[in-house]
Amino acid sequence: MNIGILGAGQLGRMLALAGYPLGNRFTFLDTTGNPSVGIGEVIVDPENTQLETFLDQVDLVTYEFEHLPVELVREIEARKPVYPSSRAIAVCQNRVEEKTLFERLGIPTPAYRVVESAEQLKAAALELGCPVVAKSVTEGYDGKGQAVLKTPEQAEQAWAEIKHSKLIVEAFVDFVREVSMIAVRGRDGDVVFYPMAENVHVDGILRYSLAPLPDLDEGVQQTADSYILSLLDELDYVGVLALELFQTPDGGLLANEMAPRVHNSGHWTQNGAVTSQFENHLRAIQGLPLGQTAALAPTCMVNVIGREGDSADILALPDAHLHRYDKSERLGRKLAHINLVAPTHGELLEKVRRCAALLPEASAPRFSFE
Amino acid sequence: MNIGILGAGQLGRMLALAGYPLGNRFTFLDTTGNPSVGIGEVIVDPENTQLETFLDQVDLVTYEFEHLPVELVREIEARKPVYPSSRAIAVCQNRVEEKTLFERLGIPTPAYRVVESAEQLKAAALELGCPVVAKSVTEGYDGKGQAVLKTPEQAEQAWAEIKHSKLIVEAFVDFVREVSMIAVRGRDGDVVFYPMAENVHVDGILRYSLAPLPDLDEGVQQTADSYILSLLDELDYVGVLALELFQTPDGGLLANEMAPRVHNSGHWTQNGAVTSQFENHLRAIQGLPLGQTAALAPTCMVNVIGREGDSADILALPDAHLHRYDKSERLGRKLAHINLVAPTHGELLEKVRRCAALLPEASAPRFSFE
């Protein structure tokens, strides 16, 4: 089966690496003019003229990036199966639709307001109580299109900086940790859940994901499972869905946002789980049985951002798994990640610190359970 | 680093899949006109006219197949680093040189004779005591160029069938099991050893490899380690070396043959060891630190030969890892393998039987420790 992927970056690359052993071939449609995937056939199409060529070659279509024109995805859907569907994209690329869906399904979220002017932004900041975070309703990811307001007076400046006609304003959450759920739904409706991961962000970019959590109450995992299950079923979803949440001091969970694709906070599964998120996404969209999601051992994913470390130093760490994306260095760019595996959480944390010291742009994380 | 691979079959394919995450790129030189690797750049060169093009593109060269003209490899060595070296190829592709080296290093082998006529073959069969196995001195693999003589009178027929000017004749060994050692030597001389695997062959083709062995005496593993270490050091070897041995009822080991490359009996390491043989070969030839070789859990590799099973059925087995080679079906052709992992050897054997039942051309194996 030839799988078409919209986008040609590291997520597509890792999907392909997981899919060749299943006998798949891959064709990537890159609309940026700057693909980095490095394997498979890449159709570079910045002028949007080669969709037919792409569709002629593929049996089904998936994507590594949800900020795609919904109309384009609907057009593709009329010709070839697309998983996850355009409906998932429409919801996930619009923060208002996403929040509305969370609410309708009874998934708690931080308090928020939707604003359409600097004045409304200021009023929302007053009402919610600063600090607040303002985010563009569409097109935001990796901390882009966001601003933090420490006082309502910063509304005008934030509005000018974000440059978007509609923003969502969220109250800051007093959280114990940021977590994420990765789950997979097959074409037959079967669902599997990965153990919840703790995520550490710096400047809005994910730096570390660690799973499984040593101090996680089973009830909290079950709550998270039920939240993501209701989303998967509601959207009649096929493939990997990622849901980012905040865990509050009382153990509660508040949904932050979701992504209809394999997700950076699930990269630990490549070396830390029986089946990786990449393989399970491919199994799901092809109608194959889903693989087991159990963790093999405590695992931490360390993102390599901006500048790479020395491969020899990194590979000298025991049970360290390097995943490079074959990209050139650039400030803030995700270049690689390293999965570290250890028999205990204590040894894992020690290894994470040793690894962070080898990366020019990384600082050692502090996890909630330390 | 761009790595050149001589050969473009499934071993090259799996090297590439292990090497992309290290940031490597791959160029394959295929001289058969029938490459199956399916990824990377393949230079199809049945007329041997494109060696320059290949060498211009690569930083170093390795190979997936040792039956290469030694002169060709020496020519390449004069231009780019080649690992393992042409000396390893010269020894491994000639059964007499191989046996001579084993003897010189004190590695026991089955009794054997070298013969150059049907008459000498008959005499050797008489002397060694039938049954004996006759093998062409060069070009034999996967049971090709071999014949079993049940009586000395079959010498003439065997000689005619093998069609080779020089044969090696080996006494049959009363063995408990066939085993293999996979070890890796880095450019700096560092060596790591994988746990010994038990191999089950049918008609000279490997069908199953299982590791680690539940009943292996530690002293036997140490003996095997010492044998392969002496070979690695003697050849100043860089990369993965495979050594096939017979284990006799008294626990002794007799060397059968070796292969200077990643080996089918090491495929279990992809899902059953901390670092796969493929990644460790690439680490070695690039001068990177070698990865840990410890087994994660009891693992069995099941070869898929001739005809494939239904992927959905296979993937429905828990902790089953499918590795397809994207080849068309043909009698006796290696098309894929499946790595099965289980918490205990008992559960593993049960899973192996279930898996074998899903493969049209497989029959369930019997391992020595059952």
Interface residues (C-beta under 8 A of the other chain):
Chain A: R13 L17 Y20 P21 L22 G23 R25 G38 I39 G40 V274 R283 G287 L288 P289 G291 Q292 L296 S311 A312 L315 A316 P318 D319 H321 L322 H323 R324 D326 A336 V341
Chain B: R13 L17 Y20 P21 L22 G23 R25 G38 I39 G40 V274 R283 G287 L288 P289 G291 Q292 L296 S311 A312 L315 A316 P318 D319 H321 L322 H323 R324 D326 A336 V341
